[in-house]
């Protein structure tokens, strides 16, 4: 059974909530509620394939204990992010998965991945960016999945080969 409608702000009353999985529901192309960024103890957040749309709220960057984040859409590009600087505030984040999120304008996506163990950015229209020199990727990055992105050159390969 799929959840539909709106996510109630009363979710904030669950003060010790650590795990929130709303994957594969139908929120009718509504925006991801900004108040989710106030669930301060959240460690796991999965909002993928639940028919959200619009800009990913930067308030998610307030989730300092978050280690797993999964966002995605069945409708290509209905979720967007013009920059990913909010990810740099997620000091505990180790697993990031985004599917069909429009990241065309997010030229800072490389800076957002420096502490990760697992990175999946599938069909996100990632912009081609040059690796800064020197570029430090975490030694713990062990799983990279960038398929479905239309890179026009092989300048991403130094990221994979370092």
N, C-alpha and C positions, 0 to 999 in steps of 0.2 A: 504494500500500500504506500502510495506516494503522498507526501505532505504537499499542501497547496495553500495559497493565501499569503499572509505576511508573517514574518518572524517577529514575535512580540518582544518589546523592550523588557518585559517581565523576566526574560532570560537572565538579566543582570542580577536578579535576586538569588541565583545559584552562585553564591560567593566563592565556592571552592571548585568550580567547574574547570576541569583540565582537558577534557576530550569532547570535541564537538564535531560530529560527522553528519552533515546534511546532504551528502552526495546523492544524486539521482532523484531529486524531488522536482516540483514544479512551482517556482515562485513567479511565474508569469512575466518574465523579463523585467522584474523589478530590480532596483539597485541593491547591492550588498549593503545592509544596514551599517551605518557608521558606528553604532553603539557596540558592535562586536569588538571593536578596538578597545573597549573598556573592560573586557573579560580578562582581567590582569593575570590570572593564574593559568590561562589556557596554554597548553603545550602542543596540542594536536588540533588542527583545523582543516576540515575537508568540505569545501563548498562547490565542488566540481559537478558539472552536468545537472544543475538544479535550476536552469533557465534564469540566471541572473544576467543583467546587462549593465552597461554604463561603465564609468571609470571605477577602478578598484579603489576603495577609500584608503587614503594614506594613513588613516587612523589605525589600520592593521599594524603599522609600525610601532604601536604602543605595546604590543604583545611580547614583552621582553623575555618571557619564558617559553615562547613558541619554538619547537624544534622541527615540526612538520607542517607544511602548508601546501595544499592542493587546491588549485583553482582551474576551472575550465568551463567550456561551453559546447553545447551541441551546435550552436549557431556560430559559425566562424566570425570572429570580430565583434560579437555582441558585448564581450567584456574587453575593456581597454585599460592601458596604463601608459601615460605619456612620459613618465619617468619612474624609475624604481629606487629612488633614493630612500624611500621609507623602508626598504628591505635592509639597508645598512644599519638600522636601529634594532634589528632582530638579532641580538648577539648570540642567542642560543640556537638559531635556525641552522639545521643541518640537512634537511630534505626539502627541496622546492620542486614542485611539479605544476606546470601550467600547460594547458591544452587549448589550442585555438583562441588564445588571448591575444588581441591585437597589440603588439609591442613595437609597431612601426616607428614611433617617435621616441622610444626608450633607448637612447644612445648610451645610457649609463648601465646597461645590463651586465657588462663584464665586471664592473666594480661591485655589483650586488652579489657575486658568486664566490667571493674570496674565501669564505669560511665553510663552504658546503661540503658535504660528503656525497650527496646525490643531487643531480641537476637534470630535470626533464623539462625542456621547453619545446614542445611538439607543435608544429604548425602555428607559430606565434608571429610570423612575419618579422623576425628579428632583423634590425638594421645591421648592415655590415659596418663594423667599426675596426679600426686598427688597434692592435694591442699596444698599450703604452709600454715604454721601455724604461726601467724594468717592470715587468708585470708579475706579481706574486700571487699564484693560485695556491690555495691550501694544499698541503701534502696529503690531506685526508680525502680529497676529491677522487672518488673511485668509480663513479657511475655518471656518465654524461650521455644525454639523449637529445640531439638537436635536429632530428629528422623533420621533414615537412617545411623547413625554412629554405628560402631561395637565396643561398649565398652565391654571389657572383664571382668570387675568387676563392683561393685557397688560404687566405690570410688567417683563417680561424685555426688552421692546423697547428701553429705553434702552441696554442692553448692546449690542444690534445696531446702534443708531444712533449710538453715540459714536465 
